Amino acid sequence: MKNSPSLLPLLRSQLQGDLLALTLLHPEQEFTLTELAHELRASHTAVLREANRLIEAGILSDRRVGRTRMVTARTDTPLARPLTELIAASFGPLPLLTEALRAVPGVDRAYIYGSWAARHAGEPGPPPADVDVLVVGTPDPDELFDVAEFAGRRLRREVNMHRVPAAWDTPSSDPFLTSVRERPLLELDLNQGDRK
């Protein structure tokens, strides 16, 4: 059996935390199981299993549209608000920053690094106090500041954006880049279009 995730040891798995974050932090959206599997970079079977558990627990709901099963967060239960706040504080950086940075022109790639990425990768340690983001490309610094402020308020922790040029992954003697490359990096999937 896998260990509980380092970001929130109350949960049974990393996938469960990522699934809760994606759905609870976007309560207005319905997702197909295929969309969830793609967004979470997990197998359809694993997502189906976790979604079924959360539906049975009354945290998510589902409905059929033809042969497609749509899943969404339930917002009509006493657990909805406190659970959403807990998930936002622990697993929220990945879906929130992905969505926010998709909308910023000039962002080629983005990665979460530092203690949050390390906990997401399963490394033990204290809860992260902040979230560090490496942005590759030429986005406007003011727009990155706005994203960091928005995400920081939503996540209830500081979000630090560090912008680097497109050639960041070429060999360099820059001590900052060397230290970032040596630790866990979590790439944000910025290639998805806006959802309906």
C-alpha positions in Angstrom: 0.0 0.0 0.0 1.2 3.5 -0.9 2.0 6.0 1.9 -0.3 8.9 2.5 0.7 12.0 0.6 3.2 14.3 2.3 1.1 17.4 1.5 -1.9 16.2 3.5 -1.4 12.8 5.3 -5.1 12.6 6.0 -5.8 11.5 2.4 -5.4 8.0 1.1 -3.3 8.9 -2.0 -1.7 11.6 -4.0 -4.2 11.0 -6.8 -7.1 11.6 -4.4 -5.6 14.9 -3.3 -5.0 16.0 -6.9 -8.5 14.9 -7.9 -10.1 16.8 -5.0 -8.1 19.9 -5.8 -9.1 20.0 -9.5 -12.8 19.4 -8.8 -13.3 21.4 -5.5 -11.3 24.4 -6.8 -13.4 24.5 -10.0 -16.9 23.8 -8.6 -18.6 25.4 -11.5 -17.1 22.9 -14.0 -18.0 19.4 -14.9 -15.3 17.0 -16.0 -15.4 13.8 -18.0 -13.4 11.0 -16.5 -11.1 11.2 -19.5 -10.5 14.9 -18.9 -9.7 14.2 -15.3 -7.3 11.4 -16.2 -5.6 13.6 -18.7 -5.3 16.7 -16.3 -4.1 14.5 -13.5 -1.7 12.4 -15.7 -3.2 9.3 -14.3 -4.9 6.2 -15.7 -8.6 6.2 -16.4 -9.0 3.2 -14.1 -7.3 4.9 -11.2 -9.3 8.1 -11.7 -12.5 6.1 -11.9 -11.8 4.3 -8.7 -11.0 7.5 -6.8 -14.0 9.4 -8.3 -16.3 6.5 -7.3 -15.1 6.7 -3.7 -15.6 10.4 -3.5 -19.1 10.2 -5.1 -20.1 7.5 -2.6 -18.8 9.8 0.2 -21.0 12.6 -1.1 -18.1 14.9 -1.9 -18.5 14.7 -5.7 -21.5 14.1 -7.8 -21.9 12.6 -11.3 -24.4 12.4 -14.1 -24.7 10.8 -17.4 -24.8 12.7 -20.7 -25.3 9.9 -23.2 -22.5 7.5 -22.6 -20.3 10.1 -21.0 -20.1 10.3 -17.2 -19.7 13.9 -15.9 -18.2 14.6 -12.5 -18.4 17.8 -10.4 -17.9 18.9 -6.9 -20.8 19.0 -4.6 -21.2 22.5 -3.0 -24.5 21.8 -1.1 -23.0 19.8 1.8 -21.7 21.0 5.2 -18.3 19.6 4.3 -17.9 21.5 1.0 -16.5 24.8 2.3 -14.0 23.5 5.0 -12.8 20.7 2.7 -12.3 23.1 -0.2 -10.2 25.4 2.1 -8.1 22.4 3.3 -7.5 21.1 -0.2 -6.7 24.6 -1.5 -4.1 25.1 1.2 -2.5 21.7 0.6 -3.1 20.5 -3.0 -4.3 23.8 -4.6 -1.1 25.2 -6.1 -1.1 22.8 -9.1 -4.6 23.4 -10.5 -4.8 27.1 -9.5 -1.4 28.1 -10.9 -1.9 26.0 -14.1 -5.1 27.7 -14.9 -3.8 31.2 -14.0 -0.6 30.9 -16.0 -2.3 29.5 -19.1 -3.9 32.9 -19.5 -0.6 34.8 -19.3 1.0 35.7 -22.7 4.7 34.9 -23.1 4.8 31.9 -20.7 6.4 29.1 -22.5 6.7 26.7 -19.5 6.2 26.8 -15.8 7.3 24.6 -12.9 6.6 24.5 -9.2 9.9 23.9 -7.3 11.1 24.0 -3.7 9.4 22.5 -0.7 5.9 22.3 -2.2 7.2 20.3 -5.2 9.2 18.1 -2.8 6.2 17.3 -0.7 4.1 16.7 -3.8 6.8 14.2 -4.9 6.5 12.4 -1.6 9.5 13.8 0.2 8.9 14.0 4.0 9.1 17.3 5.7 7.2 20.1 7.3 4.3 21.7 5.5 5.5 24.2 2.9 5.2 27.8 4.0 5.2 29.1 0.4 5.0 28.0 -3.2 7.9 28.7 -5.6 7.2 28.9 -9.3 9.7 29.1 -12.1 8.3 30.7 -15.2 10.1 30.2 -18.5 9.6 32.8 -21.2 8.9 36.5 -21.6 5.7 37.3 -19.7 5.1 40.7 -18.4 6.4 40.9 -14.8 3.3 42.8 -13.7 1.1 40.0 -14.9 3.2 37.5 -13.0 2.9 39.6 -9.9 -0.9 39.7 -10.3 -1.0 35.9 -10.7 1.2 35.5 -7.6 -1.1 37.8 -5.6 -4.3 36.1 -6.7 -2.9 32.6 -6.1 -1.4 33.6 -2.7 -4.8 34.9 -1.5 -6.6 31.8 -2.7 -4.0 29.4 -1.3 -3.4 31.4 1.9 0.3 31.3 1.5 3.0 33.3 -0.3 3.5 32.5 -4.0 7.0 33.5 -5.4 7.4 33.8 -9.2 10.9 33.6 -10.7 11.1 34.4 -14.4 13.9 33.0 -16.5 14.6 33.1 -20.3 13.6 30.3 -22.6 17.1 28.8 -22.5 17.0 28.1 -18.8 17.6 24.4 -19.2 20.9 24.7 -21.0 24.0 24.2 -18.9 24.7 27.1 -16.7 26.9 28.0 -13.7 24.0 30.0 -12.2 23.8 28.7 -8.6 20.0 29.3 -8.5 19.3 27.3 -11.6 21.6 24.6 -10.5 19.8 24.2 -7.2 16.4 24.3 -8.9 17.4 21.5 -11.3 18.7 19.3 -8.5 15.4 19.2 -6.6 11.9 18.0 -7.6 10.3 20.0 -10.3 6.6 19.8 -11.1 5.8 21.0 -14.6 2.5 22.7 -15.1 0.6 21.5 -18.2 0.0 24.9 -19.9 -1.0 23.4 -23.3 -4.6 22.7 -22.4 -7.1 25.2 -23.9 -9.7 26.9 -21.8 -12.5 24.7 -20.6 -16.1 25.1 -21.6 
